[in-house]
Amino acid sequence: MTLAHTPDTAQQALERVQHAWSQAAASWDVDALAALYTEDALFMGGRPGHQIGRTAIRDYFASYTGTILSASLTLSDFSAQQIDPGCVMGQGFVNFKFHLKGDEHTTSRLRGAWVLQAHAEGWRIRLHHFSTEPVQPPLGSSR
């Protein structure tokens, strides 16, 4: 198998996936969004629980159909590292812009981490974890 895009730097790989994700989300195309993930991808997004595999990830995106009309994301303060020629990881912040039903426009800033794997079709997301930044350390309560 020939790996696509392996000459990319880690940062270039993340930028390619960021662009592809936003392009698919511009019309909230759940099939195109899901296609950006590996068949066995691990995914933790904005709903309770987590998803394993492309089909479950597609179902996650489909759960927003009718609510999200379009979306885009940009990576900021994202640190990237090349694990090997076919694997990249990055973490930092993800800025979302959403166009919601009722013509509502919103934004969100989350912490994010991606692990990307090179495939013949291009870079695919192997691990996706986006979460809110805690106001304070989650040390629990003694009460």
OpenMM code with the backbone's topology and positions (N, CA, C; nanometers):
from openmm import Vec3, app, unit

residues = "MET THR LEU ALA HIS THR PRO ASP THR ALA GLN GLN ALA LEU GLU ARG VAL GLN HIS ALA TRP SER GLN ALA ALA ALA SER TRP ASP VAL ASP ALA LEU ALA ALA LEU TYR THR GLU ASP ALA LEU PHE MET GLY GLY ARG PRO GLY HIS GLN ILE GLY ARG THR ALA ILE ARG ASP TYR PHE ALA SER TYR THR GLY THR ILE LEU SER ALA SER LEU THR LEU SER ASP PHE SER ALA GLN GLN ILE ASP PRO GLY CYS VAL MET GLY GLN GLY PHE VAL ASN PHE LYS PHE HIS LEU LYS GLY ASP GLU HIS THR THR SER ARG LEU ARG GLY ALA TRP VAL LEU GLN ALA HIS ALA GLU GLY TRP ARG ILE ARG LEU HIS HIS PHE SER THR GLU PRO VAL GLN PRO PRO LEU GLY SER SER ARG".split()
positions = [
    Vec3(0.0853, -0.1177, 0.0000),
    Vec3(0.0000, 0.0000, 0.0000),
    Vec3(0.0895, 0.1235, 0.0000),
    Vec3(0.0587, 0.2191, -0.0843),
    Vec3(0.1279, 0.3466, -0.0865),
    Vec3(0.0545, 0.4426, 0.0051),
    Vec3(0.1274, 0.5037, 0.0960),
    Vec3(0.0660, 0.5985, 0.1872),
    Vec3(0.0640, 0.7360, 0.1237),
    Vec3(-0.0505, 0.7998, 0.1302),
    Vec3(-0.0652, 0.9342, 0.0748),
    Vec3(-0.0186, 1.0374, 0.1763),
    Vec3(0.0336, 1.1442, 0.1284),
    Vec3(0.0650, 1.2627, 0.2087),
    Vec3(0.1738, 1.2399, 0.3134),
    Vec3(0.2468, 1.1291, 0.3092),
    Vec3(0.3489, 1.1089, 0.4114),
    Vec3(0.4618, 1.2112, 0.4059),
    Vec3(0.4887, 1.2798, 0.2927),
    Vec3(0.5914, 1.3840, 0.2971),
    Vec3(0.5499, 1.5057, 0.3804),
    Vec3(0.4230, 1.5164, 0.4154),
    Vec3(0.3763, 1.6294, 0.4950),
    Vec3(0.4482, 1.6346, 0.6290),
    Vec3(0.4646, 1.7553, 0.6783),
    Vec3(0.5041, 1.7699, 0.8179),
    Vec3(0.3821, 1.7372, 0.9031),
    Vec3(0.4029, 1.7211, 1.0308),
    Vec3(0.2909, 1.6939, 1.1211),
    Vec3(0.1889, 1.8069, 1.1136),
    Vec3(0.2372, 1.9307, 1.1114),
    Vec3(0.1464, 2.0455, 1.1052),
    Vec3(0.0670, 2.0460, 0.9749),
    Vec3(0.1311, 2.0149, 0.8636),
    Vec3(0.0604, 2.0099, 0.7349),
    Vec3(-0.0470, 1.9019, 0.7350),
    Vec3(-0.0189, 1.7878, 0.7947),
    Vec3(-0.1186, 1.6804, 0.8022),
    Vec3(-0.2405, 1.7269, 0.8805),
    Vec3(-0.2177, 1.7918, 0.9947),
    Vec3(-0.3297, 1.8431, 1.0742),
    Vec3(-0.4090, 1.9471, 0.9963),
    Vec3(-0.3407, 2.0340, 0.9243),
    Vec3(-0.4095, 2.1365, 0.8455),
    Vec3(-0.4926, 2.0744, 0.7337),
    Vec3(-0.4413, 1.9695, 0.6697),
    Vec3(-0.5185, 1.9003, 0.5648),
    Vec3(-0.6491, 1.8447, 0.6220),
    Vec3(-0.6393, 1.7796, 0.7372),
    Vec3(-0.7583, 1.7197, 0.7979),
    Vec3(-0.8528, 1.8286, 0.8470),
    Vec3(-0.7995, 1.9339, 0.9049),
    Vec3(-0.8836, 2.0467, 0.9470),
    Vec3(-0.9628, 2.1006, 0.8283),
    Vec3(-0.8967, 2.1203, 0.7159),
    Vec3(-0.9641, 2.1720, 0.5966),
    Vec3(-1.0708, 2.0736, 0.5472),
    Vec3(-1.0370, 1.9454, 0.5409),
    Vec3(-1.1329, 1.8445, 0.4940),
    Vec3(-1.2526, 1.8348, 0.5876),
    Vec3(-1.2284, 1.8437, 0.7191),
    Vec3(-1.3371, 1.8370, 0.8166),
    Vec3(-1.4317, 1.9544, 0.7959),
    Vec3(-1.3765, 2.0741, 0.7843),
    Vec3(-1.4604, 2.1933, 0.7656),
    Vec3(-1.5346, 2.1891, 0.6329),
    Vec3(-1.4703, 2.1365, 0.5296),
    Vec3(-1.5363, 2.1243, 0.3994),
    Vec3(-1.6568, 2.0305, 0.4095),
    Vec3(-1.6416, 1.9167, 0.4762),
    Vec3(-1.7531, 1.8228, 0.4929),
    Vec3(-1.8619, 1.8814, 0.5823),
    Vec3(-1.8215, 1.9568, 0.6841),
    Vec3(-1.9180, 2.0139, 0.7787),
    Vec3(-1.9898, 2.1359, 0.7230),
    Vec3(-1.9378, 2.1945, 0.6156),
    Vec3(-2.0002, 2.3143, 0.5578),
    Vec3(-2.1437, 2.2876, 0.5152),
    Vec3(-2.1732, 2.1637, 0.4756),
    Vec3(-2.3108, 2.1257, 0.4408),
    Vec3(-2.3610, 2.0154, 0.5345),
    Vec3(-2.2937, 1.9963, 0.6441),
    Vec3(-2.3205, 1.8904, 0.7429),
    Vec3(-2.3437, 1.7563, 0.6741),
    Vec3(-2.2424, 1.7147, 0.5977),
    Vec3(-2.2440, 1.5891, 0.5238),
    Vec3(-2.1880, 1.4794, 0.6150),
    Vec3(-2.2771, 1.4059, 0.6819),
    Vec3(-2.2338, 1.3087, 0.7825),
    Vec3(-2.1515, 1.1954, 0.7215),
    Vec3(-2.1801, 1.1585, 0.5964),
    Vec3(-2.1008, 1.0537, 0.5316),
    Vec3(-1.9588, 1.1027, 0.5043),
    Vec3(-1.9459, 1.2262, 0.4570),
    Vec3(-1.8127, 1.2827, 0.4314),
    Vec3(-1.7361, 1.3033, 0.5616),
    Vec3(-1.8052, 1.3457, 0.6669),
    Vec3(-1.7388, 1.3596, 0.7968),
    Vec3(-1.6884, 1.2237, 0.8453),
    Vec3(-1.7735, 1.1230, 0.8414),
    Vec3(-1.7351, 0.9897, 0.8891),
    Vec3(-1.6195, 0.9320, 0.8079),
    Vec3(-1.6150, 0.9629, 0.6789),
    Vec3(-1.5086, 0.9113, 0.5924),
    Vec3(-1.3707, 0.9641, 0.6315),
    Vec3(-1.3653, 1.0681, 0.7120),
    Vec3(-1.2370, 1.1233, 0.7571),
    Vec3(-1.1751, 1.0422, 0.8709),
    Vec3(-1.2476, 0.9423, 0.9204),
    Vec3(-1.2033, 0.8628, 1.0345),
    Vec3(-1.1663, 0.7221, 0.9888),
    Vec3(-1.0714, 0.6594, 1.0593),
    Vec3(-1.0372, 0.5209, 1.0282),
    Vec3(-1.1538, 0.4303, 1.0684),
    Vec3(-1.1555, 0.3108, 1.0143),
    Vec3(-1.2630, 0.2158, 1.0454),
    Vec3(-1.2711, 0.1851, 1.1949),
    Vec3(-1.1578, 0.1907, 1.2639),
    Vec3(-1.1537, 0.1556, 1.4062),
    Vec3(-1.1271, 0.2768, 1.4957),
    Vec3(-1.1591, 0.3951, 1.4482),
    Vec3(-1.1280, 0.5182, 1.5214),
    Vec3(-1.1964, 0.5235, 1.6579),
    Vec3(-1.1305, 0.5909, 1.7498),
    Vec3(-1.1855, 0.6215, 1.8822),
    Vec3(-1.2255, 0.7679, 1.8816),
    Vec3(-1.3447, 0.7980, 1.9345),
    Vec3(-1.4018, 0.9317, 1.9205),
    Vec3(-1.4694, 0.9729, 2.0504),
    Vec3(-1.4324, 1.0899, 2.1020),
    Vec3(-1.5011, 1.1490, 2.2160),
    Vec3(-1.5334, 1.2924, 2.1768),
    Vec3(-1.6627, 1.3205, 2.1608),
    Vec3(-1.7077, 1.4518, 2.1166),
    Vec3(-1.7914, 1.5211, 2.2220),
    Vec3(-1.8923, 1.5925, 2.1761),
    Vec3(-1.9699, 1.6790, 2.2636),
    Vec3(-2.0923, 1.6174, 2.3285),
    Vec3(-2.1159, 1.4902, 2.3095),
    Vec3(-2.2285, 1.4225, 2.3740),
    Vec3(-2.1737, 1.3244, 2.4778),
    Vec3(-2.2555, 1.2821, 2.5731),
    Vec3(-2.2091, 1.1832, 2.6708),
    Vec3(-2.1626, 1.0548, 2.6015),
    Vec3(-2.0686, 0.9887, 2.6639),
    Vec3(-2.0183, 0.8627, 2.6106),
    Vec3(-1.9098, 0.8841, 2.5072),
    Vec3(-1.8764, 0.7747, 2.4379),
    Vec3(-1.7775, 0.7811, 2.3315),
    Vec3(-1.8152, 0.6806, 2.2234),
    Vec3(-1.7566, 0.6986, 2.1069),
    Vec3(-1.7874, 0.6137, 1.9934),
    Vec3(-1.6610, 0.5398, 1.9506),
    Vec3(-1.6814, 0.4181, 1.9022),
    Vec3(-1.5721, 0.3374, 1.8500),
    Vec3(-1.6113, 0.2919, 1.7105),
    Vec3(-1.5306, 0.3272, 1.6119),
    Vec3(-1.5524, 0.2853, 1.4744),
    Vec3(-1.6267, 0.3882, 1.3916),
    Vec3(-1.6018, 0.3821, 1.2622),
    Vec3(-1.6572, 0.4795, 1.1680),
    Vec3(-1.8098, 0.4813, 1.1682),
    Vec3(-1.8744, 0.3658, 1.1788),
    Vec3(-2.0213, 0.3620, 1.1776),
    Vec3(-2.0783, 0.4352, 1.2983),
    Vec3(-2.0232, 0.4112, 1.4159),
    Vec3(-2.0703, 0.4802, 1.5366),
    Vec3(-2.0428, 0.6300, 1.5284),
    Vec3(-1.9305, 0.6672, 1.4687),
    Vec3(-1.8973, 0.8089, 1.4524),
    Vec3(-1.9947, 0.8739, 1.3548),
    Vec3(-2.0298, 0.8035, 1.2484),
    Vec3(-2.1287, 0.8564, 1.1547),
    Vec3(-2.2620, 0.8786, 1.2262),
    Vec3(-2.3020, 0.7826, 1.3089),
    Vec3(-2.4267, 0.7964, 1.3852),
    Vec3(-2.4208, 0.9166, 1.4793),
    Vec3(-2.3054, 0.9405, 1.5388),
    Vec3(-2.2873, 1.0577, 1.6247),
    Vec3(-2.3141, 1.1852, 1.5444),
    Vec3(-2.2491, 1.1991, 1.4296),
    Vec3(-2.2707, 1.3185, 1.3477),
    Vec3(-2.4159, 1.3275, 1.3011),
    Vec3(-2.4753, 1.2135, 1.2662),
    Vec3(-2.6148, 1.2127, 1.2211),
    Vec3(-2.7097, 1.2575, 1.3318),
    Vec3(-2.6717, 1.2388, 1.4582),
    Vec3(-2.7586, 1.2808, 1.5687),
    Vec3(-2.7763, 1.4327, 1.5731),
    Vec3(-2.6907, 1.5052, 1.5052),
    Vec3(-2.7015, 1.6511, 1.4982),
    Vec3(-2.7748, 1.6993, 1.3725),
    Vec3(-2.8102, 1.6080, 1.2817),
    Vec3(-2.8794, 1.6470, 1.1591),
    Vec3(-3.0103, 1.7163, 1.1946),
    Vec3(-3.0331, 1.8311, 1.1327),
    Vec3(-3.1515, 1.9104, 1.1624),
    Vec3(-3.1261, 2.0150, 1.2691),
    Vec3(-3.0220, 1.9963, 1.3478),
    Vec3(-2.9820, 2.0955, 1.4482),
    Vec3(-2.8662, 2.1790, 1.3954),
    Vec3(-2.7609, 2.1114, 1.3485),
    Vec3(-2.6472, 2.1811, 1.2876),
    Vec3(-2.6694, 2.1842, 1.1371),
    Vec3(-2.6763, 2.3043, 1.0810),
    Vec3(-2.6893, 2.3193, 0.9361),
    Vec3(-2.5520, 2.3203, 0.8702),
    Vec3(-2.4559, 2.3842, 0.9356),
    Vec3(-2.3184, 2.3847, 0.8872),
    Vec3(-2.2258, 2.4163, 1.0037),
    Vec3(-2.0998, 2.3813, 0.9840),
    Vec3(-1.9998, 2.4063, 1.0881),
    Vec3(-1.8634, 2.4198, 1.0235),
    Vec3(-1.7719, 2.4773, 1.0980),
    Vec3(-1.6311, 2.4795, 1.0582),
    Vec3(-1.5475, 2.4755, 1.1846),
    Vec3(-1.4240, 2.4305, 1.1692),
    Vec3(-1.3337, 2.4314, 1.2835),
    Vec3(-1.1981, 2.4832, 1.2405),
    Vec3(-1.1314, 2.5473, 1.3330),
    Vec3(-0.9921, 2.5869, 1.3152),
    Vec3(-0.9148, 2.5396, 1.4375),
    Vec3(-0.7926, 2.4998, 1.4144),
    Vec3(-0.7041, 2.4572, 1.5215),
    Vec3(-0.6226, 2.5778, 1.5658),
    Vec3(-0.6085, 2.5977, 1.6965),
    Vec3(-0.5251, 2.7078, 1.7447),
    Vec3(-0.4389, 2.6588, 1.8604),
    Vec3(-0.3210, 2.7157, 1.8697),
    Vec3(-0.2246, 2.6735, 1.9721),
    Vec3(-0.2117, 2.5211, 1.9721),
    Vec3(-0.2066, 2.4638, 1.8518),
    Vec3(-0.2018, 2.3193, 1.8355),
    Vec3(-0.0565, 2.2760, 1.8205),
    Vec3(-0.0113, 2.1888, 1.9074),
    Vec3(0.1227, 2.1317, 1.8985),
    Vec3(0.1129, 2.0005, 1.8225),
    Vec3(0.2029, 1.9815, 1.7272),
    Vec3(0.1986, 1.8629, 1.6422),
    Vec3(0.3300, 1.7872, 1.6517),
    Vec3(0.3202, 1.6542, 1.6500),
    Vec3(0.4388, 1.5690, 1.6504),
    Vec3(0.4195, 1.4546, 1.5524),
    Vec3(0.5249, 1.4234, 1.4794),
    Vec3(0.5255, 1.3092, 1.3888),
    Vec3(0.5703, 1.1887, 1.4701),
    Vec3(0.4846, 1.0887, 1.4848),
    Vec3(0.5192, 0.9675, 1.5589),
    Vec3(0.6062, 0.8779, 1.4718),
    Vec3(0.5644, 0.8605, 1.3467),
    Vec3(0.6421, 0.7921, 1.2438),
    Vec3(0.5914, 0.8453, 1.1106),
    Vec3(0.6461, 0.8026, 0.9962),
    Vec3(0.6038, 0.8631, 0.8693),
    Vec3(0.4539, 0.8520, 0.8403),
    Vec3(0.3868, 0.7562, 0.8996),
    Vec3(0.2446, 0.7385, 0.8733),
    Vec3(0.1541, 0.7739, 0.9887),
    Vec3(0.2074, 0.8414, 1.0905),
    Vec3(0.1259, 0.8710, 1.2084),
    Vec3(0.1663, 1.0052, 1.2690),
    Vec3(0.0654, 1.0877, 1.2956),
    Vec3(0.0840, 1.2226, 1.3487),
    Vec3(-0.0103, 1.2394, 1.4669),
    Vec3(0.0351, 1.3119, 1.5688),
    Vec3(-0.0556, 1.3472, 1.6776),
    Vec3(-0.0450, 1.4965, 1.7032),
    Vec3(-0.1558, 1.5526, 1.7513),
    Vec3(-0.1566, 1.6940, 1.7834),
    Vec3(-0.2583, 1.7225, 1.8916),
    Vec3(-0.2304, 1.8273, 1.9686),
    Vec3(-0.3262, 1.8709, 2.0697),
    Vec3(-0.3173, 2.0209, 2.0847),
    Vec3(-0.4280, 2.0790, 2.1277),
    Vec3(-0.4350, 2.2230, 2.1486),
    Vec3(-0.5799, 2.2631, 2.1669),
    Vec3(-0.6199, 2.3661, 2.0950),
    Vec3(-0.7569, 2.4156, 2.1052),
    Vec3(-0.8237, 2.4119, 1.9687),
    Vec3(-0.9542, 2.3899, 1.9711),
    Vec3(-1.0355, 2.3810, 1.8506),
    Vec3(-1.1436, 2.4874, 1.8613),
    Vec3(-1.1506, 2.5731, 1.7615),
    Vec3(-1.2524, 2.6783, 1.7571),
    Vec3(-1.3575, 2.6400, 1.6541),
    Vec3(-1.4809, 2.6265, 1.6988),
    Vec3(-1.5929, 2.5912, 1.6119),
    Vec3(-1.6780, 2.7132, 1.5822),
    Vec3(-1.7306, 2.7173, 1.4604),
    Vec3(-1.8384, 2.8090, 1.4238),
    Vec3(-1.9528, 2.7210, 1.3763),
    Vec3(-2.0715, 2.7434, 1.4326),
    Vec3(-2.1892, 2.6646, 1.3975),
    Vec3(-2.2977, 2.7542, 1.3408),
    Vec3(-2.3648, 2.7048, 1.2381),
    Vec3(-2.4894, 2.7642, 1.1900),
    Vec3(-2.5971, 2.6624, 1.2251),
    Vec3(-2.6849, 2.7009, 1.3172),
    Vec3(-2.7859, 2.6102, 1.3699),
    Vec3(-2.9226, 2.6410, 1.3111),
    Vec3(-3.0149, 2.5464, 1.3288),
    Vec3(-3.1517, 2.5703, 1.2829),
    Vec3(-3.2035, 2.6980, 1.3481),
    Vec3(-3.2967, 2.7626, 1.2828),
    Vec3(-3.3468, 2.8901, 1.3320),
    Vec3(-3.2521, 3.0044, 1.3003),
    Vec3(-3.1560, 2.9797, 1.2122),
    Vec3(-3.0571, 3.0782, 1.1681),
    Vec3(-2.9738, 3.1323, 1.2843),
    Vec3(-2.9496, 3.0482, 1.3841),
    Vec3(-2.8658, 3.0867, 1.4975),
    Vec3(-2.7193, 3.0559, 1.4648),
    Vec3(-2.6318, 3.1473, 1.4983),
    Vec3(-2.4880, 3.1303, 1.4771),
    Vec3(-2.4191, 3.1311, 1.6128),
    Vec3(-2.3399, 3.0266, 1.6398),
    Vec3(-2.2722, 3.0137, 1.7685),
    Vec3(-2.1254, 2.9780, 1.7465),
    Vec3(-2.0473, 2.9940, 1.8518),
    Vec3(-1.9072, 2.9537, 1.8506),
    Vec3(-1.8771, 2.8760, 1.9778),
    Vec3(-1.7773, 2.7907, 1.9699),
    Vec3(-1.7297, 2.7147, 2.0859),
    Vec3(-1.5786, 2.7009, 2.0758),
    Vec3(-1.5139, 2.6998, 2.1900),
    Vec3(-1.3694, 2.6733, 2.1975),
    Vec3(-1.3506, 2.5547, 2.2920),
    Vec3(-1.2906, 2.4494, 2.2399),
    Vec3(-1.2696, 2.3264, 2.3156),
    Vec3(-1.1225, 2.2876, 2.3138),
    Vec3(-1.0836, 2.2060, 2.4102),
    Vec3(-0.9529, 2.1413, 2.4019),
    Vec3(-0.9673, 2.0285, 2.3013),
    Vec3(-0.8607, 1.9989, 2.2292),
    Vec3(-0.8711, 1.8928, 2.1302),
    Vec3(-0.7427, 1.8147, 2.1141),
    Vec3(-0.7593, 1.6895, 2.0763),
    Vec3(-0.6458, 1.6037, 2.0424),
    Vec3(-0.6867, 1.5144, 1.9266),
    Vec3(-0.5997, 1.5025, 1.8300),
    Vec3(-0.6180, 1.4122, 1.7168),
    Vec3(-0.4934, 1.3258, 1.7019),
    Vec3(-0.5142, 1.2017, 1.6653),
    Vec3(-0.4081, 1.1165, 1.6139),
    Vec3(-0.4492, 1.0828, 1.4718),
    Vec3(-0.3611, 1.1108, 1.3771),
    Vec3(-0.3889, 1.0878, 1.2351),
    Vec3(-0.3034, 0.9731, 1.1843),
    Vec3(-0.3617, 0.8967, 1.0918),
    Vec3(-0.2903, 0.7865, 1.0294),
    Vec3(-0.2984, 0.8041, 0.8787),
    Vec3(-0.1865, 0.7834, 0.8104),
    Vec3(-0.1837, 0.7944, 0.6647),
    Vec3(-0.2459, 0.6700, 0.6022),
    Vec3(-0.3308, 0.6935, 0.5027),
    Vec3(-0.3938, 0.5870, 0.4244),
    Vec3(-0.3791, 0.6225, 0.2775),
    Vec3(-0.4103, 0.5311, 0.1899),
    Vec3(-0.4009, 0.5574, 0.0465),
    Vec3(-0.4859, 0.6774, 0.0063),
    Vec3(-0.5980, 0.6988, 0.0758),
    Vec3(-0.6894, 0.8099, 0.0435),
    Vec3(-0.6439, 0.9416, 0.1055),
    Vec3(-0.5462, 0.9375, 0.1928),
    Vec3(-0.5011, 1.0578, 0.2623),
    Vec3(-0.4971, 1.0336, 0.4120),
    Vec3(-0.4802, 1.1390, 0.4872),
    Vec3(-0.4765, 1.1283, 0.6329),
    Vec3(-0.6162, 1.1017, 0.6873),
    Vec3(-0.6259, 1.0115, 0.7841),
    Vec3(-0.7519, 0.9794, 0.8497),
    Vec3(-0.7334, 0.9938, 1.0009),
    Vec3(-0.8417, 1.0292, 1.0678),
    Vec3(-0.8383, 1.0486, 1.2122),
    Vec3(-0.8529, 0.9128, 1.2805),
    Vec3(-0.7566, 0.8791, 1.3621),
    Vec3(-0.7590, 0.7517, 1.4351),
    Vec3(-0.8111, 0.7720, 1.5774),
    Vec3(-0.7819, 0.8895, 1.6344),
    Vec3(-0.8307, 0.9239, 1.7679),
    Vec3(-0.8736, 1.0698, 1.7659),
    Vec3(-0.9927, 1.0955, 1.8187),
    Vec3(-1.0518, 1.2299, 1.8233),
    Vec3(-1.1029, 1.2496, 1.9646),
    Vec3(-1.0488, 1.3490, 2.0342),
    Vec3(-1.0977, 1.3802, 2.1688),
    Vec3(-1.1084, 1.5313, 2.1802),
    Vec3(-1.2310, 1.5804, 2.1906),
    Vec3(-1.2579, 1.7222, 2.2132),
    Vec3(-1.3354, 1.7330, 2.3439),
    Vec3(-1.2977, 1.8277, 2.4294),
    Vec3(-1.3674, 1.8452, 2.5568),
    Vec3(-1.3553, 1.9896, 2.6032),
    Vec3(-1.4458, 2.0267, 2.6921),
    Vec3(-1.4410, 2.1614, 2.7482),
    Vec3(-1.3225, 2.1721, 2.8437),
    Vec3(-1.2742, 2.2933, 2.8572),
    Vec3(-1.1644, 2.3175, 2.9499),
    Vec3(-1.2234, 2.3367, 3.0892),
    Vec3(-1.1771, 2.2603, 3.1882),
    Vec3(-1.2352, 2.2749, 3.3216),
    Vec3(-1.2029, 2.4114, 3.3823),
    Vec3(-1.2962, 2.4626, 3.4600),
    Vec3(-1.2764, 2.5891, 3.5300),
    Vec3(-1.1734, 2.5705, 3.6414),
    Vec3(-1.1763, 2.4534, 3.7024),
    Vec3(-1.0807, 2.4201, 3.8083),
    Vec3(-1.0462, 2.2726, 3.7949),
    Vec3(-0.9376, 2.2284, 3.8567),
    Vec3(-0.9032, 2.0867, 3.8470),
    Vec3(-1.0169, 1.9987, 3.8995),
    Vec3(-1.0473, 1.8892, 3.8305),
    Vec3(-1.1582, 1.8014, 3.8719),
    Vec3(-1.1150, 1.7062, 3.9834),
    Vec3(-1.0936, 1.7615, 4.1020),
    Vec3(-1.0443, 1.6818, 4.2145),
    Vec3(-1.1550, 1.6215, 4.2993),
    Vec3(-1.2789, 1.6502, 4.2637),
    Vec3(-1.3897, 1.5949, 4.3403),
    Vec3(-1.4227, 1.6809, 4.4605),
    Vec3(-1.5154, 1.6311, 4.5402),
    Vec3(-1.5621, 1.7051, 4.6562),
    Vec3(-1.5602, 1.6138, 4.7777),
    Vec3(-1.5239, 1.6694, 4.8924),
    Vec3(-1.5255, 1.5898, 5.0156),
    Vec3(-1.6580, 1.6024, 5.0882),
    Vec3(-1.7514, 1.6764, 5.0337),
    Vec3(-1.8819, 1.6978, 5.0985),
    Vec3(-1.9793, 1.5902, 5.0635),
] * unit.nanometer
topology = app.Topology()
chain = topology.addChain("A")
for resn in residues:
    res = topology.addResidue(resn, chain)
    for name in ("N", "CA", "C"):
        topology.addAtom(name, app.Element.getBySymbol(name[0]), res)
